[in-house]
Amino acid sequence: FYSFLTLQLKCSMSTASTPSRKRATTQTCQFPSGQVPYDPDRLTKQAVRDGKLLRPKRPSSGNAVPKFKQIFDQYGASLCVCVLPNVITAPFYNFESSYHIYFQYKVHKLKQQQKNAHLLSANDLRTITCYAYYHLPLHYDQLTKMDKFIKKNNKERQFFAEPFPKPDSRTEKKRGDLQQMYNYEERLFTKPSLTSGKSFSFGARKSMTNRHLEQYADYLHRIFASPVLLLHDEFYQILEINDPEIINLLKTLALKKIESMRSESVKYSGNRCIRDPTKLQKKREITFHTLWVVKRPLNNKTASFVGCDHWALKFEGNKHLMTVGWFAYNEQHGIILIKIVPNTPLNRRLFWFYWPRDSIPADKLEARHFNERWTPLEKIYLHQMSCELVGILIEEWLKYDNHAVYDLTHNNCQHFCRDMAAPLDISVAKRLSASFDVRFAKSLVPAGILAEGIDAEAKCNNAWAKLYPLCEQYKRNRQRRQQQEEKEDETAAYMNNLQFVAQQLGIQLSAATTMTDLDLDELSDHQDIEEEDADEEEAKQSQIGSDEQDSLTIYTRIINNVRDDPGMMIYDEDSEEEQEQAALVVNNNQMEKPNENENDNKAGLDKSIDSAQSKESDK
């Protein structure tokens, strides 16, 4: 009996000591790198129950949507919290005011009462989106200190990044409503400027107005959108946020944002990209309206110090984004790496502000690795260019001049980008030739620049002569397909009308009567198109020399060898594209996906709702 009491006492002491250790961790707010220790939804609900966060009042009119809810619905994928102005504190010349920091969280409730809790599934739960806010009083001097702190520590772009590259008017028009998303996201990740505050002029005190209140709220809204800034303890000391529960919640939201970018950046690794350009011909429905020729520093520190850069092609569309690069694989050949992702807020950030680092794993990436932008060299407005045509051009480029073999001085990534831009705009290709890194080395040789300029001019003209006819041929084939589809639509409409009239008259059509002259014409058109395509392919093969056949054969063979390489992960590009297409439907809240890490029995019910996401991440 004594040993039993001793055991019970030990158990009670151990369970009583656990909350104290958890509270100590919450007080320090120090999290391991790359780990989100708590669920933000759970922490927000706990803060609401403790009275640290307040529930907003419902609007007087039932149809009115609060402003914070509109912001979360439109731009929630790019936000941690939403900051809105509250009131100005009298006297107005002191520049004291208050603001509301709004949090969004989800609550899972049962659709109906269930007696057996272990039999619950995701279909028995419904998700409710709730909101709460934190009241933050501020003085202008605090905002001044915060602005100085940001300027002092943002020299290496730790907190904020550069803006998006400036598009031309045609690209902005083509983006349509998406341009508003670009502008808002750009405001969030770029450094804000603080509006001037109180001052004395001619002995009169300057008073704070509602315009100042709105500007300061916008400044707070943008600094609270920086995840790295939210992880600094000095940030909370300046704003005088002393509640450890609120600090813990904000840091958890910041870590969740960083972890989402780290997890998505894995998809840009070489073994997750498309290597066979012929696969692009199956993606005819994917189109792009703008081509960006961009560069970034090389991962090799020595080459980067000298000033050598890697060039790539970035295709932008309203629904998809694609990056195409030409890399060295070994002495015998190079390799094409293509990545296609949906055009979502998170993918736009990685599309412009991330590239794989060879020596840094994904879980060790720092904040500055997501704030360094690709530098645009040229931009070409395409209006509407199919992914199929891009694959055709790359395939033809690999055929001539032994382009399948990577050469550091004559066939590197910069030559690839120049040649791919030549059939679209030869003047752009000639400007790109003047920016090659090899020109610096050849400038040290007498008459080296002159020889390089003559060679570049000839290469541009040769690329245009080889690739431009393919663009014209593809344009004609597309027009023929459109005409054929129109004829098929007319035939289908004719047959539907005929069947409707027959049903109204009570006549049953036989199979012989359904074969009309339109069907016969359609069959003959199909045969003509197939014969023309076969003749064109035969003529094309007859024009290809032995060196072209060898170049394309080399690249096709090495693609298969790369797939069989045990060091490379086996990857199915088609299945990855299907997953990306499915993710496009729910991409607005991509960065807000819950990352559950529960230790109790209720975690199973919360995780069941996001089972599809967990399966994708495990895969």
Solvent accessible surface area in square Angstrom, and as a share of the most:
residue,aa,sasa,rsa
1,F,187,0.78
2,Y,177,0.67
3,S,84,0.54
4,F,115,0.48
5,L,88,0.44
6,T,47,0.27
7,L,103,0.51
8,Q,95,0.42
9,L,109,0.54
10,K,129,0.55
11,C,64,0.38
12,S,59,0.38
13,M,123,0.55
14,S,63,0.40
15,T,92,0.54
16,A,73,0.56
17,S,41,0.27
18,T,66,0.38
19,P,61,0.38
20,S,50,0.32
21,R,147,0.54
22,K,112,0.48
23,R,147,0.54
24,A,56,0.43
25,T,60,0.35
26,T,29,0.17
27,Q,117,0.52
28,T,77,0.45
29,C,8,0.05
30,Q,137,0.61
31,F,37,0.15
32,P,72,0.45
33,S,89,0.58
34,G,19,0.18
35,Q,105,0.47
36,V,12,0.07
37,P,40,0.25
38,Y,36,0.14
39,D,8,0.04
40,P,4,0.03
41,D,20,0.10
42,R,88,0.32
43,L,27,0.13
44,T,3,0.02
45,K,52,0.22
46,Q,70,0.31
47,A,0,0.00
48,V,33,0.19
49,R,165,0.60
50,D,68,0.35
51,G,48,0.46
52,K,76,0.32
53,L,3,0.01
54,L,87,0.43
55,R,134,0.49
56,P,34,0.21
57,K,193,0.82
58,R,224,0.82
59,P,56,0.35
60,S,128,0.83
61,S,60,0.39
62,G,79,0.76
63,N,147,0.76
64,A,48,0.37
65,V,73,0.42
66,P,36,0.23
67,K,118,0.50
68,F,17,0.07
69,K,74,0.31
70,Q,81,0.36
71,I,23,0.12
72,F,8,0.03
73,D,77,0.40
74,Q,98,0.43
75,Y,15,0.06
76,G,2,0.02
77,A,2,0.01
78,S,27,0.17
79,L,1,0.01
80,C,10,0.06
81,V,0,0.00
82,C,0,0.00
83,V,4,0.02
84,L,23,0.12
85,P,36,0.23
86,N,51,0.26
87,V,83,0.48
88,I,34,0.17
89,T,61,0.35
90,A,71,0.55
91,P,58,0.36
92,F,106,0.44
93,Y,81,0.31
94,N,47,0.24
95,F,2,0.01
96,E,62,0.28
97,S,5,0.03
98,S,6,0.04
99,Y,1,0.00
100,H,30,0.14
101,I,1,0.01
102,Y,21,0.08
103,F,3,0.01
104,Q,49,0.22
105,Y,8,0.03
106,K,54,0.23
107,V,26,0.15
108,H,41,0.18
109,K,98,0.41
110,L,62,0.31
111,K,121,0.51
112,Q,124,0.55
113,Q,166,0.74
114,Q,68,0.30
115,K,201,0.85
116,N,75,0.39
117,A,70,0.54
118,H,150,0.67
119,L,118,0.59
120,L,26,0.13
121,S,51,0.33
122,A,40,0.31
123,N,122,0.63
124,D,37,0.19
125,L,16,0.08
126,R,116,0.43
127,T,64,0.37
128,I,52,0.26
129,T,56,0.32
130,C,18,0.11
131,Y,21,0.08
132,A,0,0.00
133,Y,34,0.13
134,Y,38,0.14
135,H,81,0.36
136,L,3,0.01
137,P,85,0.53
138,L,8,0.04
139,H,40,0.18
140,Y,31,0.12
141,D,65,0.34
142,Q,22,0.10
143,L,3,0.01
144,T,43,0.25
145,K,124,0.53
146,M,0,0.00
147,D,15,0.08
148,K,135,0.57
149,F,18,0.07
150,I,1,0.01
151,K,117,0.50
152,K,149,0.63
153,N,53,0.27
154,N,18,0.09
155,K,166,0.70
156,E,121,0.54
157,R,90,0.33
158,Q,52,0.23
159,F,10,0.04
160,F,2,0.01
161,A,4,0.03
162,E,50,0.22
163,P,61,0.38
164,F,17,0.07
165,P,7,0.04
166,K,153,0.65
167,P,13,0.08
168,D,41,0.21
169,S,87,0.56
170,R,138,0.50
171,T,1,0.01
172,E,57,0.25
173,K,174,0.74
174,K,67,0.28
175,R,12,0.04
176,G,43,0.41
177,D,133,0.69
178,L,35,0.17
179,Q,29,0.13
180,Q,112,0.50
181,M,39,0.17
182,Y,4,0.02
183,N,73,0.37
184,Y,34,0.13
185,E,9,0.04
186,E,48,0.22
187,R,84,0.31
188,L,7,0.04
189,F,19,0.08
190,T,18,0.11
191,K,74,0.31
192,P,3,0.02
193,S,97,0.63
194,L,36,0.18
195,T,47,0.27
196,S,74,0.48
197,G,6,0.06
198,K,78,0.33
199,S,56,0.36
200,F,146,0.61
201,S,67,0.43
202,F,216,0.90
203,G,79,0.76
204,A,60,0.47
205,R,136,0.50
206,K,73,0.31
207,S,56,0.36
208,M,6,0.03
209,T,67,0.39
210,N,110,0.56
211,R,177,0.65
212,H,22,0.10
213,L,13,0.06
214,E,93,0.42
215,Q,55,0.25
216,Y,3,0.01
217,A,4,0.03
218,D,49,0.25
219,Y,5,0.02
220,L,0,0.00
221,H,11,0.05
222,R,35,0.13
223,I,0,0.00
224,F,0,0.00
225,A,12,0.10
226,S,4,0.03
227,P,23,0.14
228,V,24,0.14
229,L,0,0.00
230,L,0,0.00
231,L,56,0.28
232,H,69,0.31
233,D,76,0.40
234,E,79,0.35
235,F,0,0.00
236,Y,4,0.02
237,Q,127,0.56
238,I,21,0.10
239,L,1,0.00
240,E,114,0.51
241,I,2,0.01
242,N,121,0.62
243,D,31,0.16
244,P,40,0.25
245,E,29,0.13
246,I,0,0.00
247,I,25,0.13
248,N,3,0.02
249,L,1,0.00
250,L,0,0.00
251,K,8,0.03
252,T,0,0.00
253,L,20,0.10
254,A,0,0.00
255,L,15,0.08
256,K,21,0.09
257,K,6,0.03
258,I,13,0.06
259,E,46,0.21
260,S,21,0.14
261,M,12,0.05
262,R,26,0.10
263,S,62,0.40
264,E,29,0.13
265,S,2,0.01
266,V,63,0.36
267,K,29,0.12
268,Y,24,0.09
269,S,34,0.22
270,G,29,0.28
271,N,42,0.22
272,R,47,0.17
273,C,8,0.05
274,I,10,0.05
275,R,6,0.02
276,D,37,0.19
277,P,3,0.02
278,T,55,0.32
279,K,36,0.15
280,L,0,0.00
281,Q,59,0.26
282,K,148,0.63
283,K,14,0.06
284,R,112,0.41
285,E,132,0.59
286,I,3,0.01
287,T,47,0.27
288,F,2,0.01
289,H,5,0.02
290,T,2,0.01
291,L,1,0.00
292,W,3,0.01
293,V,0,0.00
294,V,0,0.00
295,K,56,0.24
296,R,17,0.06
297,P,61,0.39
298,L,55,0.27
299,N,53,0.27
300,N,92,0.47
301,K,176,0.75
302,T,100,0.58
303,A,25,0.19
304,S,40,0.26
305,F,183,0.76
306,V,97,0.56
307,G,43,0.42
308,C,41,0.25
309,D,28,0.14
310,H,8,0.04
311,W,3,0.01
312,A,2,0.01
313,L,1,0.01
314,K,4,0.02
315,F,3,0.01
316,E,1,0.01
317,G,1,0.01
318,N,64,0.33
319,K,139,0.59
320,H,12,0.05
321,L,2,0.01
322,M,0,0.00
323,T,23,0.13
324,V,0,0.00
325,G,3,0.03
326,W,1,0.00
327,F,61,0.25
328,A,65,0.50
329,Y,80,0.31
330,N,67,0.34
331,E,157,0.70
332,Q,114,0.50
333,H,9,0.04
334,G,0,0.00
335,I,10,0.05
336,I,0,0.00
337,L,31,0.16
338,I,0,0.00
339,K,11,0.05
340,I,7,0.03
341,V,4,0.02
342,P,2,0.01
343,N,11,0.06
344,T,2,0.01
345,P,11,0.07
346,L,1,0.01
347,N,4,0.02
348,R,3,0.01
349,R,46,0.17
350,L,1,0.00
351,F,3,0.01
352,W,6,0.02
353,F,0,0.00
354,Y,14,0.05
355,W,11,0.04
356,P,45,0.28
357,R,33,0.12
358,D,122,0.63
359,S,103,0.67
360,I,50,0.25
361,P,77,0.48
362,A,32,0.25
363,D,85,0.44
364,K,131,0.55
365,L,1,0.01
366,E,86,0.38
367,A,17,0.13
368,R,77,0.28
369,H,5,0.02
370,F,3,0.01
371,N,4,0.02
372,E,51,0.23
373,R,45,0.17
374,W,12,0.04
375,T,61,0.35
376,P,42,0.26
377,L,49,0.24
378,E,34,0.15
379,K,80,0.34
380,I,14,0.07
381,Y,49,0.19
382,L,26,0.13
383,H,108,0.48
384,Q,93,0.41
385,M,10,0.04
386,S,7,0.04
387,C,0,0.00
388,E,16,0.07
389,L,15,0.08
390,V,1,0.00
391,G,0,0.00
392,I,35,0.18
393,L,1,0.00
394,I,0,0.00
395,E,36,0.16
396,E,25,0.11
397,W,0,0.00
398,L,0,0.00
399,K,8,0.04
400,Y,7,0.03
401,D,77,0.40
402,N,77,0.39
403,H,16,0.07
404,A,0,0.00
405,V,37,0.21
406,Y,40,0.15
407,D,56,0.29
408,L,136,0.68
409,T,62,0.36
410,H,107,0.48
411,N,10,0.05
412,N,17,0.09
413,C,9,0.05
414,Q,5,0.02
415,H,13,0.06
416,F,0,0.00
417,C,0,0.00
418,R,4,0.01
419,D,8,0.04
420,M,6,0.03
421,A,0,0.00
422,A,0,0.00
423,P,7,0.04
424,L,50,0.25
425,D,52,0.27
426,I,53,0.27
427,S,52,0.33
428,V,4,0.02
429,A,0,0.00
430,K,77,0.33
431,R,125,0.46
432,L,2,0.01
433,S,5,0.03
434,A,65,0.51
435,S,59,0.38
436,F,8,0.03
437,D,41,0.21
438,V,21,0.12
439,R,50,0.18
440,F,141,0.59
441,A,59,0.46
442,K,60,0.25
443,S,52,0.34
444,L,136,0.68
445,V,91,0.52
446,P,122,0.77
447,A,77,0.59
448,G,9,0.09
449,I,69,0.35
450,L,122,0.61
451,A,61,0.47
452,E,7,0.03
453,G,30,0.29
454,I,113,0.58
455,D,61,0.32
456,A,7,0.05
457,E,77,0.34
458,A,58,0.45
459,K,61,0.26
460,C,0,0.00
461,N,68,0.35
462,N,50,0.25
463,A,1,0.01
464,W,104,0.37
465,A,57,0.45
466,K,74,0.32
467,L,0,0.00
468,Y,72,0.28
469,P,70,0.44
470,L,30,0.15
471,C,21,0.13
472,E,60,0.27
473,Q,41,0.18
474,Y,14,0.05
475,K,99,0.42
476,R,127,0.46
477,N,31,0.16
478,R,78,0.28
479,Q,82,0.37
480,R,54,0.20
481,R,64,0.24
482,Q,91,0.40
483,Q,107,0.47
484,Q,15,0.07
485,E,99,0.44
486,E,105,0.47
487,K,94,0.40
488,E,61,0.27
489,D,94,0.49
490,E,117,0.52
491,T,14,0.08
492,A,53,0.41
493,A,51,0.40
494,Y,97,0.37
495,M,27,0.12
496,N,93,0.48
497,N,96,0.49
498,L,54,0.27
499,Q,81,0.36
500,F,120,0.50
501,V,76,0.44
502,A,7,0.06
503,Q,136,0.60
504,Q,123,0.55
505,L,123,0.61
506,G,68,0.66
507,I,99,0.50
508,Q,174,0.78
509,L,53,0.26
510,S,62,0.40
511,A,89,0.69
512,A,83,0.65
513,T,75,0.43
514,T,41,0.24
515,M,105,0.47
516,T,23,0.13
517,D,107,0.55
518,L,78,0.39
519,D,27,0.14
520,L,98,0.49
521,D,78,0.40
522,E,38,0.17
523,L,93,0.46
524,S,48,0.31
525,D,33,0.17
526,H,68,0.30
527,Q,109,0.48
528,D,71,0.37
529,I,43,0.22
530,E,114,0.51
531,E,105,0.47
532,E,81,0.36
533,D,61,0.32
534,A,60,0.46
535,D,91,0.47
536,E,69,0.31
537,E,86,0.39
538,E,123,0.55
539,A,48,0.37
540,K,63,0.27
541,Q,76,0.34
542,S,89,0.57
543,Q,148,0.66
544,I,24,0.12
545,G,32,0.31
546,S,91,0.59
547,D,88,0.46
548,E,25,0.11
549,Q,75,0.33
550,D,84,0.43
551,S,1,0.00
552,L,41,0.20
553,T,72,0.42
554,I,42,0.21
555,Y,5,0.02
556,T,74,0.43
557,R,124,0.45
558,I,7,0.04
559,I,6,0.03
560,N,78,0.40
561,N,83,0.42
562,V,1,0.00
563,R,83,0.30
564,D,114,0.59
565,D,48,0.25
566,P,136,0.85
567,G,70,0.67
568,M,52,0.23
569,M,97,0.43
570,I,161,0.82
571,Y,26,0.10
572,D,81,0.42
573,E,4,0.02
574,D,56,0.29
575,S,29,0.19
576,E,14,0.06
577,E,20,0.09
578,E,123,0.55
579,Q,50,0.22
580,E,9,0.04
581,Q,65,0.29
582,A,69,0.53
583,A,19,0.15
584,L,41,0.20
585,V,127,0.73
586,V,96,0.55
587,N,20,0.10
588,N,94,0.48
589,N,78,0.40
590,Q,19,0.08
591,M,20,0.09
592,E,37,0.16
593,K,62,0.26
594,P,22,0.14
595,N,64,0.33
596,E,23,0.10
597,N,79,0.40
598,E,22,0.10
599,N,151,0.78
600,D,64,0.33
601,N,149,0.76
602,K,141,0.60
603,A,8,0.06
604,G,47,0.45
605,L,55,0.27
606,D,27,0.14
607,K,94,0.40
608,S,35,0.23
609,I,55,0.28
610,D,32,0.16
611,S,48,0.31
612,A,79,0.61
613,Q,57,0.25
614,S,51,0.33
615,K,143,0.61
616,E,62,0.28
617,S,87,0.56
618,D,121,0.63
619,K,162,0.69
